[in-house]
Amino acid sequence: MDASRARRTRDPARRAWYARYRQWRFARHYGFLERLPPDPASTLTSRARPCSPSTS
């Protein structure tokens, strides 16, 4: 389990994940995410990539 603060803040990937999760929890708490499922991983992985190159 990587719940200790030292481990959470050690590498950039974990810091980014925890920062995104904090934003998601804040938005859910204040009612911005009422239509989304309660699992943040499902909301983050199902998004389309906004910067994908055009095939035309």
C-alpha positions as a Markdown table, in Angstrom:
| # | Residue | x | y | z |
|---|---|---|---|---|
| 1 | Met | 0.0 | 0.0 | 0.0 |
| 2 | Asp | 1.4 | 3.4 | -1.0 |
| 3 | Ala | -0.6 | 5.6 | 1.4 |
| 4 | Ser | 2.3 | 7.1 | 3.2 |
| 5 | Arg | 3.0 | 10.8 | 2.3 |
| 6 | Ala | 6.6 | 10.1 | 1.5 |
| 7 | Arg | 5.7 | 7.6 | -1.1 |
| 8 | Arg | 2.9 | 9.6 | -2.5 |
| 9 | Thr | 5.1 | 12.6 | -3.2 |
| 10 | Arg | 8.2 | 10.7 | -4.4 |
| 11 | Asp | 7.7 | 10.3 | -8.1 |
| 12 | Pro | 5.9 | 12.5 | -10.6 |
| 13 | Ala | 3.5 | 9.9 | -11.9 |
| 14 | Arg | 2.1 | 9.3 | -8.4 |
| 15 | Arg | 1.9 | 13.0 | -7.7 |
| 16 | Ala | -0.1 | 13.6 | -10.9 |
| 17 | Trp | -2.4 | 10.7 | -10.1 |
| 18 | Tyr | -3.1 | 12.0 | -6.6 |
| 19 | Ala | -3.6 | 15.6 | -7.9 |
| 20 | Arg | -6.1 | 14.4 | -10.4 |
| 21 | Tyr | -7.9 | 12.3 | -7.8 |
| 22 | Arg | -8.0 | 15.3 | -5.5 |
| 23 | Gln | -9.6 | 17.4 | -8.2 |
| 24 | Trp | -12.1 | 14.6 | -9.0 |
| 25 | Arg | -13.1 | 14.3 | -5.3 |
| 26 | Phe | -13.5 | 18.1 | -4.9 |
| 27 | Ala | -15.8 | 18.2 | -8.0 |
| 28 | Arg | -17.8 | 15.2 | -6.8 |
| 29 | His | -18.2 | 16.7 | -3.4 |
| 30 | Tyr | -19.6 | 20.0 | -4.7 |
| 31 | Gly | -21.9 | 18.3 | -7.2 |
| 32 | Phe | -20.1 | 18.9 | -10.5 |
| 33 | Leu | -20.0 | 15.2 | -11.4 |
| 34 | Glu | -23.5 | 14.1 | -10.7 |
| 35 | Arg | -23.9 | 12.2 | -14.0 |
| 36 | Leu | -20.6 | 10.3 | -13.8 |
| 37 | Pro | -20.1 | 6.9 | -12.2 |
| 38 | Pro | -18.5 | 6.9 | -8.7 |
| 39 | Asp | -15.2 | 5.4 | -10.0 |
| 40 | Pro | -12.6 | 8.0 | -11.1 |
| 41 | Ala | -10.6 | 5.5 | -13.0 |
| 42 | Ser | -13.5 | 4.8 | -15.4 |
| 43 | Thr | -14.0 | 8.5 | -16.0 |
| 44 | Leu | -10.3 | 9.1 | -16.8 |
| 45 | Thr | -9.6 | 6.2 | -19.1 |
| 46 | Ser | -12.7 | 6.5 | -21.2 |
| 47 | Arg | -12.0 | 10.0 | -22.5 |
| 48 | Ala | -11.1 | 10.7 | -26.0 |
| 49 | Arg | -7.7 | 12.2 | -26.6 |
| 50 | Pro | -8.1 | 15.9 | -27.5 |
| 51 | Cys | -4.7 | 16.2 | -29.2 |
| 52 | Ser | -4.9 | 13.2 | -31.5 |
| 53 | Pro | -3.7 | 13.9 | -35.1 |
| 54 | Ser | -6.2 | 14.4 | -37.8 |
| 55 | Thr | -6.5 | 11.6 | -40.4 |
| 56 | Ser | -7.9 | 13.8 | -43.2 |
